[in-house]
């Protein structure tokens, strides 16, 4: 993140017209403004407008100033360019009302705490930092910026749209930084058994391998810190012909992590090349695919009908037979009501994965 000095560099408090520098040189040379106009071959009125910042220093005028005053033409061109940029920024500050209202809805405190964006208490600076973070000219453009499919947790109803936008943007930024191969749907699908086997490993083993394997299939896998009041667990998006699969740390139990991963994997496999929006039909479809990737319906029904599905040893043994972590089977049994929510939660370990 930039320093406070960097912030002041692009947030000027005043725009100083090049005329102030011309005045200093006039005093140094001991000539009047009228005489300078004569030497430059321009009218006094035009010079006066330049001095007040009402007329620009053109390339032609810059060359004349170089000859008459002595500083290089490039110096005068740069001076004019800096003035125009600073002047425009200051004018923009006067039209921030709409963005300042939107700013109230953006989780700036959490974003700055995570290091996503620079810390500042100045609301106008926050607007500029947010514009830079989201890559938009106005925060009002955010609603049109994303086309994604993401799974919402059903426990919460009051979802912060701007919190979701913030999470998605961070995932997008991290995903674009990763180098991946061209998207290969067939290869990605062929790795499903390998992904299943990784459920048996600890996070420090499976996560780097998961990132590597996804990259080889053209998928940028990223883990993004959870933003409160979003209930977001994962998302898929396409940027610059690159597939980005993003997961949050909401629900830190192993089975939730893996179910979310396979859920988003289903989106990439079945909706290649499309822009996704929230679609409850597609979400349920992805849920079914995720369940079948982890434990097929046939395998699941076989266990329920032919085994003592509430017995711990039976759960562990059958999971080993399938080649998946017991947490996956326990989570599904709890979800479907075959087990109480607290039963065998020791088989559903909590874990942490370092965030970018």
Secondary structure as the mmCIF struct_conf table of DSSP 4:
data_model
#
loop_
_struct_conf.conf_type_id
_struct_conf.id
_struct_conf.beg_label_comp_id
_struct_conf.beg_label_asym_id
_struct_conf.beg_label_seq_id
_struct_conf.end_label_comp_id
_struct_conf.end_label_asym_id
_struct_conf.end_label_seq_id
HELX_RH_AL_P HELX_RH_AL_P1 UNK A 4 UNK A 10
BEND BEND1 UNK A 11 UNK A 11
BEND BEND2 UNK A 13 UNK A 13
TURN_TY1_P TURN_TY1_P1 UNK A 18 UNK A 18
HELX_RH_AL_P HELX_RH_AL_P2 UNK A 19 UNK A 29
TURN_TY1_P TURN_TY1_P2 UNK A 30 UNK A 30
HELX_RH_AL_P HELX_RH_AL_P3 UNK A 33 UNK A 40
TURN_TY1_P TURN_TY1_P3 UNK A 41 UNK A 41
BEND BEND3 UNK A 42 UNK A 42
HELX_RH_AL_P HELX_RH_AL_P4 UNK A 44 UNK A 52
TURN_TY1_P TURN_TY1_P4 UNK A 53 UNK A 53
BEND BEND4 UNK A 54 UNK A 55
HELX_RH_AL_P HELX_RH_AL_P5 UNK A 59 UNK A 68
TURN_TY1_P TURN_TY1_P5 UNK A 69 UNK A 69
BEND BEND5 UNK A 71 UNK A 71
HELX_RH_AL_P HELX_RH_AL_P6 UNK A 73 UNK A 93
TURN_TY1_P TURN_TY1_P6 UNK A 94 UNK A 95
HELX_RH_AL_P HELX_RH_AL_P7 UNK A 97 UNK A 103
TURN_TY1_P TURN_TY1_P7 UNK A 104 UNK A 105
BEND BEND6 UNK A 106 UNK A 106
HELX_RH_AL_P HELX_RH_AL_P8 UNK A 108 UNK A 113
TURN_TY1_P TURN_TY1_P8 UNK A 114 UNK A 115
BEND BEND7 UNK A 116 UNK A 117
BEND BEND8 UNK A 121 UNK A 121
HELX_RH_AL_P HELX_RH_AL_P9 UNK A 123 UNK A 134
TURN_TY1_P TURN_TY1_P9 UNK A 135 UNK A 135
BEND BEND9 UNK A 137 UNK A 138
HELX_RH_3T_P HELX_RH_3T_P1 UNK A 139 UNK A 144
TURN_TY1_P TURN_TY1_P10 UNK A 145 UNK A 145
STRN STRN1 UNK A 149 UNK A 152
HELX_LH_PP_P HELX_LH_PP_P1 UNK A 153 UNK A 153
TURN_TY1_P TURN_TY1_P11 UNK A 154 UNK A 155
HELX_RH_AL_P HELX_RH_AL_P10 UNK A 161 UNK A 177
BEND BEND10 UNK A 178 UNK A 178
HELX_RH_AL_P HELX_RH_AL_P11 UNK A 185 UNK A 190
TURN_TY1_P TURN_TY1_P12 UNK A 191 UNK A 191
HELX_RH_AL_P HELX_RH_AL_P12 UNK A 192 UNK A 198
TURN_TY1_P TURN_TY1_P13 UNK A 199 UNK A 200
BEND BEND11 UNK A 201 UNK A 201
HELX_RH_AL_P HELX_RH_AL_P13 UNK A 203 UNK A 216
TURN_TY1_P TURN_TY1_P14 UNK A 217 UNK A 218
STRN STRN2 UNK A 219 UNK A 224
HELX_LH_PP_P HELX_LH_PP_P2 UNK A 225 UNK A 227
TURN_TY1_P TURN_TY1_P15 UNK A 228 UNK A 229
STRN STRN3 UNK A 232 UNK A 239
TURN_TY1_P TURN_TY1_P16 UNK A 240 UNK A 241
STRN STRN4 UNK A 242 UNK A 248
BEND BEND12 UNK A 249 UNK A 251
STRN STRN5 UNK A 253 UNK A 253
HELX_RH_AL_P HELX_RH_AL_P14 UNK A 254 UNK A 270
BEND BEND13 UNK A 271 UNK A 271
TURN_TY1_P TURN_TY1_P17 UNK A 272 UNK A 273
HELX_LH_PP_P HELX_LH_PP_P3 UNK A 274 UNK A 276
HELX_RH_AL_P HELX_RH_AL_P15 UNK A 280 UNK A 294
BEND BEND14 UNK A 295 UNK A 295
HELX_RH_AL_P HELX_RH_AL_P16 UNK A 297 UNK A 306
BEND BEND15 UNK A 307 UNK A 307
TURN_TY1_P TURN_TY1_P18 UNK A 309 UNK A 310
HELX_RH_AL_P HELX_RH_AL_P17 UNK A 312 UNK A 322
TURN_TY1_P TURN_TY1_P19 UNK A 323 UNK A 323
BEND BEND16 UNK A 324 UNK A 324
HELX_RH_AL_P HELX_RH_AL_P18 UNK A 326 UNK A 335
TURN_TY1_P TURN_TY1_P20 UNK A 336 UNK A 337
BEND BEND17 UNK A 338 UNK A 339
TURN_TY1_P TURN_TY1_P21 UNK A 341 UNK A 344
HELX_RH_3T_P HELX_RH_3T_P2 UNK A 345 UNK A 347
BEND BEND18 UNK A 348 UNK A 348
STRN STRN6 UNK A 350 UNK A 350
#
